[in-house]
Amino acid sequence: MPKSLLLLLPLAALVGIGFFAFHQYAAPDPLAGIAHANGRLEFARMDVASLYAGRVEEITVSEGQFVEAGTVLARISSQTAEAQLSEAQAGKAQLEQTVRRAQAQIEAQRQQLRTAQMEADNARQLFRDNLISQAELNTRLAQRDAARAAVQAAEAARNEAQAGVGQARAKMAQVSSVIGDLSVRAPQAGRVEYRLAEPGNVLPAGGKVVSLLNLNDASISLFLPAPTVNQIPLGSEARIKMDGLDAVFPAKVTYIASEAQFTPKFVETAEERTKLMFRVKLQIPADVAAKYQGYLKGGMTATGFVRTDSKLAWPANLQTRLPQ
């Protein structure tokens, strides 16, 4: 091989290395001004509990099942509440019978009062005509007053019984409400994550029955260093890419931790996990999460992107692109 060619080979190698280095380091970074980190998709979780103590009679849902708001999740039996309802019903029936008897007594006493009033009026006329004595008139007036008092007593007894009926009805409504609350219902639509109780379990008041995921409340948490977090305003636009899903979801920064913490085990590298970082929550809009809930699953690994320069345009590969 000619010496001139041998001299050109190292030169060509240097040119190639220089060309590679130029494109590797001099070319603009497509993610310049954009912080990114990995995380896992999470849904807001709600533990649905029983208001009252009792034995679990039935769990009506399965783990992973989607439920609408108001769906019965479990039924709790309570012999105490059922006994109280039966007692209130019996008391109400008895008091209603007392009211009917009192009303009949009032009618009878009113009739006697009318008769006594007529006799008292006649006695006054007879007394004016000097046909009866003062003592006889006083007797007739006393009989009228006694009849009037009897009517008032009967009315008081009826009113007391009616008040008792009202109290019994209120007690029945209260106990019926308790029994209604023994059917534990979903406060919102969502997916059952775990059954936290099974038939036969005895729960205290506030005992948890199932955990429910709100599929409209989807987010991921990133862990970023302080210099980066300081450049991210709350409410900033963000993007989320799910691993294995050809889509870019819009998001917003809805929370930035005020204190640093060690990052969870699933975050990138052991070196990153030893650093104190700030948690940043990226929230997918509720309407988007609701529409694409079939694609979004709790625990999916994802990468979140947040601009540290709000004036910077999103690159083409981070433009919103939802599943088709």
ZADO-1210 file (C-alpha; in nm, 4 decimals, padded with zeros to 6 digits):
<atoms>
<atom x="00.0000" y="00.0000" z="00.0000" code="MET" pos="1"/>
<atom x="00.1467" y="00.3450" z="-00.0919" code="PRO" pos="2"/>
<atom x="00.2733" y="00.5523" z="00.1982" code="LYS" pos="3"/>
<atom x="00.0517" y="00.8435" z="00.0959" code="SER" pos="4"/>
<atom x="-00.2565" y="00.6238" z="00.1388" code="LEU" pos="5"/>
<atom x="-00.1359" y="00.5055" z="00.4771" code="LEU" pos="6"/>
<atom x="-00.1071" y="00.8677" z="00.5878" code="LEU" pos="7"/>
<atom x="-00.4605" y="00.9453" z="00.4701" code="LEU" pos="8"/>
<atom x="-00.6252" y="00.6645" z="00.6699" code="LEU" pos="9"/>
<atom x="-00.5712" y="00.8196" z="01.0176" code="PRO" pos="10"/>
<atom x="-00.6794" y="01.1551" z="00.8771" code="LEU" pos="11"/>
<atom x="-01.0031" y="01.0042" z="00.7451" code="ALA" pos="12"/>
<atom x="-01.0644" y="00.8406" z="01.0812" code="ALA" pos="13"/>
<atom x="-01.0199" y="01.1728" z="01.2585" code="LEU" pos="14"/>
<atom x="-01.2606" y="01.3410" z="01.0157" code="VAL" pos="15"/>
<atom x="-01.5190" y="01.0671" z="01.0786" code="GLY" pos="16"/>
<atom x="-01.4862" y="01.0991" z="01.4547" code="ILE" pos="17"/>
<atom x="-01.5167" y="01.4749" z="01.4278" code="GLY" pos="18"/>
<atom x="-01.8271" y="01.4473" z="01.2098" code="PHE" pos="19"/>
<atom x="-01.9893" y="01.2076" z="01.4594" code="PHE" pos="20"/>
<atom x="-01.8989" y="01.4278" z="01.7540" code="ALA" pos="21"/>
<atom x="-02.0418" y="01.7332" z="01.5780" code="PHE" pos="22"/>
<atom x="-02.3759" y="01.5673" z="01.5188" code="HIS" pos="23"/>
<atom x="-02.3775" y="01.4086" z="01.8621" code="GLN" pos="24"/>
<atom x="-02.2915" y="01.7154" z="02.0643" code="TYR" pos="25"/>
<atom x="-02.3381" y="02.0191" z="01.8430" code="ALA" pos="26"/>
<atom x="-02.6827" y="01.9213" z="01.7104" code="ALA" pos="27"/>
<atom x="-02.9672" y="02.0721" z="01.9165" code="PRO" pos="28"/>
<atom x="-03.1156" y="01.8506" z="02.1884" code="ASP" pos="29"/>
<atom x="-03.4838" y="01.7897" z="02.0978" code="PRO" pos="30"/>
<atom x="-03.5687" y="01.7821" z="02.4715" code="LEU" pos="31"/>
<atom x="-03.3796" y="02.0973" z="02.5666" code="ALA" pos="32"/>
<atom x="-03.5969" y="02.2958" z="02.8060" code="GLY" pos="33"/>
<atom x="-03.8130" y="01.9926" z="02.8849" code="ILE" pos="34"/>
<atom x="-03.7736" y="01.7966" z="03.2067" code="ALA" pos="35"/>
<atom x="-03.8738" y="01.4333" z="03.1988" code="HIS" pos="36"/>
<atom x="-03.8815" y="01.1355" z="03.4307" code="ALA" pos="37"/>
<atom x="-04.0593" y="00.8057" z="03.4568" code="ASN" pos="38"/>
<atom x="-04.3470" y="00.7101" z="03.6829" code="GLY" pos="39"/>
<atom x="-04.6535" y="00.4901" z="03.7081" code="ARG" pos="40"/>
<atom x="-05.0136" y="00.5652" z="03.6246" code="LEU" pos="41"/>
<atom x="-05.2296" y="00.6038" z="03.9335" code="GLU" pos="42"/>
<atom x="-05.6015" y="00.6490" z="03.9865" code="PHE" pos="43"/>
<atom x="-05.7524" y="00.8293" z="04.2844" code="ALA" pos="44"/>
<atom x="-05.8542" y="00.5635" z="04.5334" code="ARG" pos="45"/>
<atom x="-06.1484" y="00.5741" z="04.7714" code="MET" pos="46"/>
<atom x="-06.2136" y="00.3239" z="05.0485" code="ASP" pos="47"/>
<atom x="-06.5913" y="00.2831" z="05.0759" code="VAL" pos="48"/>
<atom x="-06.7016" y="00.2064" z="05.4312" code="ALA" pos="49"/>
<atom x="-07.0166" y="00.1110" z="05.6185" code="SER" pos="50"/>
<atom x="-07.1715" y="00.3843" z="05.8322" code="LEU" pos="51"/>
<atom x="-07.2911" y="00.1335" z="06.0903" code="TYR" pos="52"/>
<atom x="-07.1633" y="-00.1776" z="06.2604" code="ALA" pos="53"/>
<atom x="-07.2963" y="-00.5150" z="06.1521" code="GLY" pos="54"/>
<atom x="-07.2273" y="-00.8469" z="05.9852" code="ARG" pos="55"/>
<atom x="-07.1485" y="-00.8523" z="05.6132" code="VAL" pos="56"/>
<atom x="-07.4386" y="-01.0334" z="05.4528" code="GLU" pos="57"/>
<atom x="-07.3312" y="-00.9997" z="05.0890" code="GLU" pos="58"/>
<atom x="-07.0598" y="-00.8417" z="04.8741" code="ILE" pos="59"/>
<atom x="-07.2260" y="-00.7788" z="04.5386" code="THR" pos="60"/>
<atom x="-06.9217" y="-00.6818" z="04.3275" code="VAL" pos="61"/>
<atom x="-06.5993" y="-00.8425" z="04.2106" code="SER" pos="62"/>
<atom x="-06.2499" y="-00.6999" z="04.1926" code="GLU" pos="63"/>
<atom x="-06.1956" y="-00.5266" z="03.8594" code="GLY" pos="64"/>
<atom x="-06.5678" y="-00.4696" z="03.8034" code="GLN" pos="65"/>
<atom x="-06.6819" y="-00.1268" z="03.6824" code="PHE" pos="66"/>
<atom x="-06.9711" y="00.0205" z="03.8814" code="VAL" pos="67"/>
<atom x="-07.1924" y="00.3252" z="03.8393" code="GLU" pos="68"/>
<atom x="-07.2611" y="00.5757" z="04.1158" code="ALA" pos="69"/>
<atom x="-07.5293" y="00.4392" z="04.3477" code="GLY" pos="70"/>
<atom x="-07.4557" y="00.0727" z="04.2746" code="THR" pos="71"/>
<atom x="-07.4984" y="-00.1469" z="04.5834" code="VAL" pos="72"/>
<atom x="-07.1533" y="-00.2768" z="04.6752" code="LEU" pos="73"/>
<atom x="-07.2414" y="-00.4689" z="04.9901" code="ALA" pos="74"/>
<atom x="-07.5255" y="-00.5408" z="05.2300" code="ARG" pos="75"/>
<atom x="-07.4757" y="-00.5309" z="05.6042" code="ILE" pos="76"/>
<atom x="-07.7246" y="-00.7006" z="05.8365" code="SER" pos="77"/>
<atom x="-07.8061" y="-00.5532" z="06.1762" code="SER" pos="78"/>
<atom x="-08.0500" y="-00.7307" z="06.4064" code="GLN" pos="79"/>
<atom x="-08.0515" y="-00.4276" z="06.6355" code="THR" pos="80"/>
<atom x="-08.1790" y="-00.1939" z="06.3632" code="ALA" pos="81"/>
<atom x="-08.4387" y="-00.4438" z="06.2455" code="GLU" pos="82"/>
<atom x="-08.5610" y="-00.4949" z="06.6031" code="ALA" pos="83"/>
<atom x="-08.5829" y="-00.1182" z="06.6531" code="GLN" pos="84"/>
<atom x="-08.7886" y="-00.0853" z="06.3347" code="LEU" pos="85"/>
<atom x="-09.0286" y="-00.3593" z="06.4452" code="SER" pos="86"/>
<atom x="-09.0617" y="-00.1941" z="06.7864" code="GLU" pos="87"/>
<atom x="-09.1304" y="00.1467" z="06.6307" code="ALA" pos="88"/>
<atom x="-09.3900" y="-00.0024" z="06.3946" code="GLN" pos="89"/>
<atom x="-09.5677" y="-00.1767" z="06.6824" code="ALA" pos="90"/>
<atom x="-09.5602" y="00.1384" z="06.8939" code="GLY" pos="91"/>
<atom x="-09.7019" y="00.3439" z="06.6086" code="LYS" pos="92"/>
<atom x="-09.9875" y="00.0971" z="06.5524" code="ALA" pos="93"/>
<atom x="-10.0731" y="00.0989" z="06.9232" code="GLN" pos="94"/>
<atom x="-10.0697" y="00.4785" z="06.9416" code="LEU" pos="95"/>
<atom x="-10.2872" y="00.5086" z="06.6301" code="GLU" pos="96"/>
<atom x="-10.5413" y="00.2844" z="06.8012" code="GLN" pos="97"/>
<atom x="-10.5225" y="00.5082" z="07.1078" code="THR" pos="98"/>
<atom x="-10.5903" y="00.8107" z="06.8864" code="VAL" pos="99"/>
<atom x="-10.8991" y="00.6438" z="06.7402" code="ARG" pos="100"/>
<atom x="-11.0313" y="00.5573" z="07.0865" code="ARG" pos="101"/>
<atom x="-10.9627" y="00.9103" z="07.2082" code="ALA" pos="102"/>
<atom x="-11.1437" y="01.0570" z="06.9081" code="GLN" pos="103"/>
<atom x="-11.4479" y="00.8399" z="06.9781" code="ALA" pos="104"/>
<atom x="-11.4363" y="00.9465" z="07.3419" code="GLN" pos="105"/>
<atom x="-11.4218" y="01.3112" z="07.2364" code="ILE" pos="106"/>
<atom x="-11.7359" y="01.2727" z="07.0257" code="GLU" pos="107"/>
<atom x="-11.9197" y="01.1104" z="07.3164" code="ALA" pos="108"/>
<atom x="-11.8050" y="01.3791" z="07.5595" code="GLN" pos="109"/>
<atom x="-11.9032" y="01.6559" z="07.3191" code="ARG" pos="110"/>
<atom x="-12.2519" y="01.5095" z="07.2945" code="GLN" pos="111"/>
<atom x="-12.2737" y="01.5047" z="07.6731" code="GLN" pos="112"/>
<atom x="-12.1481" y="01.8641" z="07.6794" code="LEU" pos="113"/>
<atom x="-12.4206" y="01.9729" z="07.4365" code="ARG" pos="114"/>
<atom x="-12.6829" y="01.8070" z="07.6559" code="THR" pos="115"/>
<atom x="-12.5369" y="01.9602" z="07.9714" code="ALA" pos="116"/>
<atom x="-12.5260" y="02.3021" z="07.8056" code="GLN" pos="117"/>
<atom x="-12.8933" y="02.2781" z="07.7065" code="MET" pos="118"/>
<atom x="-12.9880" y="02.1742" z="08.0596" code="GLU" pos="119"/>
<atom x="-12.7840" y="02.4610" z="08.2060" code="ALA" pos="120"/>
<atom x="-12.9551" y="02.7098" z="07.9718" code="ASP" pos="121"/>
<atom x="-13.2967" y="02.5736" z="08.0692" code="ASN" pos="122"/>
<atom x="-13.2010" y="02.5918" z="08.4341" code="ALA" pos="123"/>
<atom x="-13.1121" y="02.9600" z="08.4007" code="ARG" pos="124"/>
<atom x="-13.4512" y="03.0325" z="08.2451" code="GLN" pos="125"/>
<atom x="-13.6311" y="02.8338" z="08.5137" code="LEU" pos="126"/>
<atom x="-13.4311" y="03.0136" z="08.7818" code="PHE" pos="127"/>
<atom x="-13.5279" y="03.3515" z="08.6350" code="ARG" pos="128"/>
<atom x="-13.8909" y="03.2357" z="08.6467" code="ASP" pos="129"/>
<atom x="-13.8388" y="03.1306" z="09.0083" code="ASN" pos="130"/>
<atom x="-13.9244" y="02.7726" z="08.9209" code="LEU" pos="131"/>
<atom x="-13.6012" y="02.6185" z="09.0580" code="ILE" pos="132"/>
<atom x="-13.3667" y="02.7058" z="09.3404" code="SER" pos="133"/>
<atom x="-13.0149" y="02.8482" z="09.3202" code="GLN" pos="134"/>
<atom x="-12.8791" y="02.5118" z="09.4319" code="ALA" pos="135"/>
<atom x="-13.0505" y="02.3358" z="09.1423" code="GLU" pos="136"/>
<atom x="-12.9078" y="02.5904" z="08.8969" code="LEU" pos="137"/>
<atom x="-12.5607" y="02.5472" z="09.0416" code="ASN" pos="138"/>
<atom x="-12.5901" y="02.1702" z="08.9996" code="THR" pos="139"/>
<atom x="-12.6804" y="02.2046" z="08.6305" code="ARG" pos="140"/>
<atom x="-12.3940" y="02.4516" z="08.5722" code="LEU" pos="141"/>
<atom x="-12.1508" y="02.2187" z="08.7506" code="ALA" pos="142"/>
<atom x="-12.2639" y="01.9297" z="08.5299" code="GLN" pos="143"/>
<atom x="-12.2024" y="02.1441" z="08.2208" code="ARG" pos="144"/>
<atom x="-11.8543" y="02.2434" z="08.3438" code="ASP" pos="145"/>
<atom x="-11.7724" y="01.8807" z="08.4184" code="ALA" pos="146"/>
<atom x="-11.8793" y="01.7815" z="08.0655" code="ALA" pos="147"/>
<atom x="-11.6621" y="02.0586" z="07.9195" code="ARG" pos="148"/>
<atom x="-11.3635" y="01.9409" z="08.1276" code="ALA" pos="149"/>
<atom x="-11.4220" y="01.5841" z="08.0095" code="ALA" pos="150"/>
<atom x="-11.4087" y="01.7014" z="07.6465" code="VAL" pos="151"/>
<atom x="-11.0844" y="01.8895" z="07.7124" code="GLN" pos="152"/>
<atom x="-10.9320" y="01.5863" z="07.8853" code="ALA" pos="153"/>
<atom x="-11.0269" y="01.3616" z="07.5939" code="ALA" pos="154"/>
<atom x="-10.8795" y="01.6100" z="07.3456" code="GLU" pos="155"/>
<atom x="-10.5568" y="01.6285" z="07.5482" code="ALA" pos="156"/>
<atom x="-10.5345" y="01.2481" z="07.5495" code="ALA" pos="157"/>
<atom x="-10.5886" y="01.2410" z="07.1744" code="ARG" pos="158"/>
<atom x="-10.3244" y="01.5114" z="07.1158" code="ASN" pos="159"/>
<atom x="-10.0764" y="01.3236" z="07.3313" code="GLU" pos="160"/>
<atom x="-10.1405" y="01.0042" z="07.1371" code="ALA" pos="161"/>
<atom x="-10.1040" y="01.1916" z="06.8066" code="GLN" pos="162"/>
<atom x="-09.7698" y="01.3314" z="06.9243" code="ALA" pos="163"/>
<atom x="-09.6653" y="00.9772" z="07.0091" code="GLY" pos="164"/>
<atom x="-09.7619" y="00.8668" z="06.6572" code="VAL" pos="165"/>
<atom x="-09.5446" y="01.1456" z="06.5150" code="GLY" pos="166"/>
<atom x="-09.2525" y="01.0367" z="06.7315" code="GLN" pos="167"/>
<atom x="-09.3013" y="00.6755" z="06.6261" code="ALA" pos="168"/>
<atom x="-09.3020" y="00.7796" z="06.2605" code="ARG" pos="169"/>
<atom x="-08.9819" y="00.9797" z="06.3134" code="ALA" pos="170"/>
<atom x="-08.8247" y="00.6784" z="06.4833" code="LYS" pos="171"/>
<atom x="-08.9330" y="00.4552" z="06.1953" code="MET" pos="172"/>
<atom x="-08.7869" y="00.7001" z="05.9420" code="ALA" pos="173"/>
<atom x="-08.4619" y="00.7137" z="06.1368" code="GLN" pos="174"/>
<atom x="-08.4310" y="00.3367" z="06.1653" code="VAL" pos="175"/>
<atom x="-08.5360" y="00.2918" z="05.8007" code="SER" pos="176"/>
<atom x="-08.2598" y="00.5340" z="05.7047" code="SER" pos="177"/>
<atom x="-08.0125" y="00.3268" z="05.9045" code="VAL" pos="178"/>
<atom x="-08.1346" y="00.0090" z="05.7355" code="ILE" pos="179"/>
<atom x="-08.1066" y="00.1844" z="05.3977" code="GLY" pos="180"/>
<atom x="-07.7493" y="00.2817" z="05.4805" code="ASP" pos="181"/>
<atom x="-07.6736" y="-00.0828" z="05.5571" code="LEU" pos="182"/>
<atom x="-07.6787" y="-00.1229" z="05.1789" code="SER" pos="183"/>
<atom x="-07.3370" y="00.0256" z="05.1035" code="VAL" pos="184"/>
<atom x="-07.3489" y="00.2098" z="04.7697" code="ARG" pos="185"/>
<atom x="-07.0802" y="00.3451" z="04.5378" code="ALA" pos="186"/>
<atom x="-07.0503" y="00.7222" z="04.5935" code="PRO" pos="187"/>
<atom x="-06.9207" y="00.7633" z="04.2377" code="GLN" pos="188"/>
<atom x="-06.8558" y="00.5626" z="03.9233" code="ALA" pos="189"/>
<atom x="-06.5329" y="00.3659" z="03.9214" code="GLY" pos="190"/>
<atom x="-06.3598" y="00.0302" z="03.9166" code="ARG" pos="191"/>
<atom x="-06.3458" y="-00.1985" z="04.2184" code="VAL" pos="192"/>
<atom x="-05.9813" y="-00.2419" z="04.3121" code="GLU" pos="193"/>
<atom x="-06.0060" y="-00.4684" z="04.6186" code="TYR" pos="194"/>
<atom x="-06.2768" y="-00.6332" z="04.8253" code="ARG" pos="195"/>
<atom x="-06.1767" y="-00.5391" z="05.1775" code="LEU" pos="196"/>
<atom x="-06.4443" y="-00.7484" z="05.3490" code="ALA" pos="197"/>
<atom x="-06.6169" y="-01.0785" z="05.2798" code="GLU" pos="198"/>
<atom x="-06.9557" y="-01.2258" z="05.3777" code="PRO" pos="199"/>
<atom x="-06.9580" y="-01.3234" z="05.7429" code="GLY" pos="200"/>
<atom x="-06.7128" y="-01.0553" z="05.8537" code="ASN" pos="201"/>
<atom x="-06.8338" y="-00.8394" z="06.1415" code="VAL" pos="202"/>
<atom x="-06.7520" y="-00.4748" z="06.0792" code="LEU" pos="203"/>
<atom x="-06.7390" y="-00.1836" z="06.3227" code="PRO" pos="204"/>
<atom x="-06.8963" y="00.1488" z="06.2313" code="ALA" pos="205"/>
<atom x="-06.6769" y="00.2901" z="05.9546" code="GLY" pos="206"/>
<atom x="-06.5448" y="-00.0539" z="05.8582" code="GLY" pos="207"/>
<atom x="-06.4078" y="-00.0616" z="05.5031" code="LYS" pos="208"/>
<atom x="-06.5909" y="-00.2748" z="05.2485" code="VAL" pos="209"/>
<atom x="-06.4277" y="-00.2146" z="04.9078" code="VAL" pos="210"/>
<atom x="-06.1701" y="00.0176" z="04.7551" code="SER" pos="211"/>
<atom x="-06.2876" y="00.2034" z="04.4467" code="LEU" pos="212"/>
<atom x="-06.0744" y="00.3659" z="04.1769" code="LEU" pos="213"/>
<atom x="-06.1971" y="00.6865" z="04.0149" code="ASN" pos="214"/>
<atom x="-06.1081" y="00.6273" z="03.6494" code="LEU" pos="215"/>
<atom x="-06.1612" y="00.9957" z="03.5688" code="ASN" pos="216"/>
<atom x="-05.8832" y="01.0933" z="03.8113" code="ASP" pos="217"/>
<atom x="-05.5659" y="00.9609" z="03.6438" code="ALA" pos="218"/>
<atom x="-05.2170" y="01.0921" z="03.7123" code="SER" pos="219"/>
<atom x="-04.8491" y="01.0069" z="03.7389" code="ILE" pos="220"/>
<atom x="-04.5893" y="01.1357" z="03.9828" code="SER" pos="221"/>
<atom x="-04.2450" y="01.2450" z="03.8685" code="LEU" pos="222"/>
<atom x="-03.9473" y="01.3027" z="04.0957" code="PHE" pos="223"/>
<atom x="-03.7356" y="01.5977" z="03.9893" code="LEU" pos="224"/>
<atom x="-03.4429" y="01.7868" z="04.1449" code="PRO" pos="225"/>
<atom x="-03.4872" y="02.1294" z="04.3012" code="ALA" pos="226"/>
<atom x="-03.3242" y="02.3295" z="04.0169" code="PRO" pos="227"/>
<atom x="-03.5736" y="02.1776" z="03.7735" code="THR" pos="228"/>
<atom x="-03.8765" y="02.2089" z="04.0018" code="VAL" pos="229"/>
<atom x="-03.7997" y="02.5765" z="04.0586" code="ASN" pos="230"/>
<atom x="-03.8602" y="02.6391" z="03.6873" code="GLN" pos="231"/>
<atom x="-04.2013" y="02.4681" z="03.6755" code="ILE" pos="232"/>
<atom x="-04.5080" y="02.6744" z="03.7723" code="PRO" pos="233"/>
<atom x="-04.8095" y="02.4987" z="03.9181" code="LEU" pos="234"/>
<atom x="-05.0681" y="02.4526" z="03.6427" code="GLY" pos="235"/>
<atom x="-04.8063" y="02.4129" z="03.3681" code="SER" pos="236"/>
<atom x="-04.8884" y="02.2045" z="03.0622" code="GLU" pos="237"/>
<atom x="-04.7348" y="01.8591" z="03.0536" code="ALA" pos="238"/>
<atom x="-04.7316" y="01.5456" z="02.8422" code="ARG" pos="239"/>
<atom x="-04.7457" y="01.1773" z="02.9329" code="ILE" pos="240"/>
<atom x="-04.6337" y="00.8842" z="02.7181" code="LYS" pos="241"/>
<atom x="-04.7425" y="00.5380" z="02.8310" code="MET" pos="242"/>
<atom x="-04.4985" y="00.2553" z="02.7675" code="ASP" pos="243"/>
<atom x="-04.6300" y="00.0286" z="02.4931" code="GLY" pos="244"/>
<atom x="-04.9009" y="00.2736" z="02.3877" code="LEU" pos="245"/>
<atom x="-04.8552" y="00.4844" z="02.0745" code="ASP" pos="246"/>
<atom x="-05.0072" y="00.7991" z="02.2189" code="ALA" pos="247"/>
<atom x="-04.9203" y="01.1243" z="02.3918" code="VAL" pos="248"/>
<atom x="-05.1683" y="01.2347" z="02.6590" code="PHE" pos="249"/>
<atom x="-05.2106" y="01.5983" z="02.7631" code="PRO" pos="250"/>
<atom x="-05.1667" y="01.6729" z="03.1320" code="ALA" pos="251"/>
<atom x="-05.1220" y="01.9535" z="03.3823" code="LYS" pos="252"/>
<atom x="-04.8984" y="02.0011" z="03.6835" code="VAL" pos="253"/>
<atom x="-05.1483" y="01.9920" z="03.9703" code="THR" pos="254"/>
<atom x="-04.9137" y="01.9400" z="04.2652" code="TYR" pos="255"/>
<atom x="-04.5530" y="02.0118" z="04.3564" code="ILE" pos="256"/>
<atom x="-04.4257" y="01.8833" z="04.6898" code="ALA" pos="257"/>
<atom x="-04.3006" y="02.1448" z="04.9333" code="SER" pos="258"/>
<atom x="-04.0442" y="01.9066" z="05.0816" code="GLU" pos="259"/>
<atom x="-03.7901" y="01.6809" z="04.9149" code="ALA" pos="260"/>
<atom x="-03.7973" y="01.3043" z="04.9611" code="GLN" pos="261"/>
<atom x="-03.6151" y="00.9938" z="04.8491" code="PHE" pos="262"/>
<atom x="-03.7612" y="00.8652" z="04.5251" code="THR" pos="263"/>
<atom x="-03.9455" y="00.5294" z="04.5084" code="PRO" pos="264"/>
<atom x="-03.7757" y="00.2087" z="04.4025" code="LYS" pos="265"/>
<atom x="-03.9235" y="00.2073" z="04.0517" code="PHE" pos="266"/>
<atom x="-03.7494" y="00.5342" z="03.9561" code="VAL" pos="267"/>
<atom x="-03.4804" y="00.4915" z="03.6941" code="GLU" pos="268"/>
<atom x="-03.1454" y="00.4143" z="03.8609" code="THR" pos="269"/>
<atom x="-03.0027" y="00.3358" z="04.2026" code="ALA" pos="270"/>
<atom x="-02.8116" y="00.6636" z="04.1854" code="GLU" pos="271"/>
<atom x="-03.1331" y="00.8612" z="04.1309" code="GLU" pos="272"/>
<atom x="-03.3028" y="00.6784" z="04.4176" code="ARG" pos="273"/>
<atom x="-03.0368" y="00.7960" z="04.6625" code="THR" pos="274"/>
<atom x="-03.1056" y="01.1625" z="04.5849" code="LYS" pos="275"/>
<atom x="-03.3616" y="01.3814" z="04.7503" code="LEU" pos="276"/>
<atom x="-03.6118" y="01.4872" z="04.4873" code="MET" pos="277"/>
<atom x="-03.9431" y="01.6735" z="04.4742" code="PHE" pos="278"/>
<atom x="-04.2626" y="01.4946" z="04.3749" code="ARG" pos="279"/>
<atom x="-04.4469" y="01.6567" z="04.0841" code="VAL" pos="280"/>
<atom x="-04.7962" y="01.5304" z="03.9970" code="LYS" pos="281"/>
<atom x="-04.9149" y="01.5345" z="03.6355" code="LEU" pos="282"/>
<atom x="-05.2930" y="01.5064" z="03.6014" code="GLN" pos="283"/>
<atom x="-05.4676" y="01.3887" z="03.2836" code="ILE" pos="284"/>
<atom x="-05.7869" y="01.5948" z="03.2183" code="PRO" pos="285"/>
<atom x="-06.0955" y="01.4162" z="03.3516" code="ALA" pos="286"/>
<atom x="-06.2747" y="01.4147" z="03.0145" code="ASP" pos="287"/>
<atom x="-05.9720" y="01.2602" z="02.8422" code="VAL" pos="288"/>
<atom x="-05.9276" y="00.9994" z="03.1164" code="ALA" pos="289"/>
<atom x="-06.2986" y="00.9124" z="03.0972" code="ALA" pos="290"/>
<atom x="-06.2957" y="00.8763" z="02.7184" code="LYS" pos="291"/>
<atom x="-05.9833" y="00.6598" z="02.7062" code="TYR" pos="292"/>
<atom x="-06.0251" y="00.4663" z="03.0295" code="GLN" pos="293"/>
<atom x="-06.0122" y="00.1428" z="02.8317" code="GLY" pos="294"/>
<atom x="-05.6477" y="00.2188" z="02.7485" code="TYR" pos="295"/>
<atom x="-05.5448" y="00.3447" z="03.0917" code="LEU" pos="296"/>
<atom x="-05.4641" y="00.0899" z="03.3598" code="LYS" pos="297"/>
<atom x="-05.3326" y="00.1487" z="03.7079" code="GLY" pos="298"/>
<atom x="-04.9618" y="00.0724" z="03.7411" code="GLY" pos="299"/>
<atom x="-04.8741" y="00.1324" z="03.3737" code="MET" pos="300"/>
<atom x="-04.5201" y="00.2659" z="03.3420" code="THR" pos="301"/>
<atom x="-04.5001" y="00.6019" z="03.1727" code="ALA" pos="302"/>
<atom x="-04.2746" y="00.8984" z="03.1067" code="THR" pos="303"/>
<atom x="-04.3849" y="01.2467" z="03.1993" code="GLY" pos="304"/>
<atom x="-04.2602" y="01.5630" z="03.0294" code="PHE" pos="305"/>
<atom x="-04.2786" y="01.9177" z="03.1671" code="VAL" pos="306"/>
<atom x="-04.1441" y="02.2340" z="03.0042" code="ARG" pos="307"/>
<atom x="-03.9027" y="02.4374" z="03.2128" code="THR" pos="308"/>
<atom x="-03.9459" y="02.7156" z="02.9570" code="ASP" pos="309"/>
<atom x="-04.3143" y="02.7919" z="02.9015" code="SER" pos="310"/>
<atom x="-04.2376" y="02.9807" z="02.5789" code="LYS" pos="311"/>
<atom x="-04.0885" y="02.6692" z="02.4242" code="LEU" pos="312"/>
<atom x="-04.3091" y="02.4868" z="02.1719" code="ALA" pos="313"/>
<atom x="-04.3657" y="02.1164" z="02.2196" code="TRP" pos="314"/>
<atom x="-04.1579" y="01.9130" z="01.9711" code="PRO" pos="315"/>
<atom x="-04.3409" y="01.7069" z="01.7110" code="ALA" pos="316"/>
<atom x="-04.2994" y="01.3811" z="01.9034" code="ASN" pos="317"/>
<atom x="-04.4668" y="01.5363" z="02.2115" code="LEU" pos="318"/>
<atom x="-04.7672" y="01.6901" z="02.0396" code="GLN" pos="319"/>
<atom x="-05.0919" y="01.5532" z="02.1829" code="THR" pos="320"/>
<atom x="-05.1794" y="01.2294" z="02.0071" code="ARG" pos="321"/>
<atom x="-05.4589" y="01.0226" z="02.1552" code="LEU" pos="322"/>
<atom x="-05.5312" y="00.6543" z="02.0829" code="PRO" pos="323"/>
<atom x="-05.7338" y="00.5858" z="01.7702" code="GLN" pos="324"/>
</atoms>
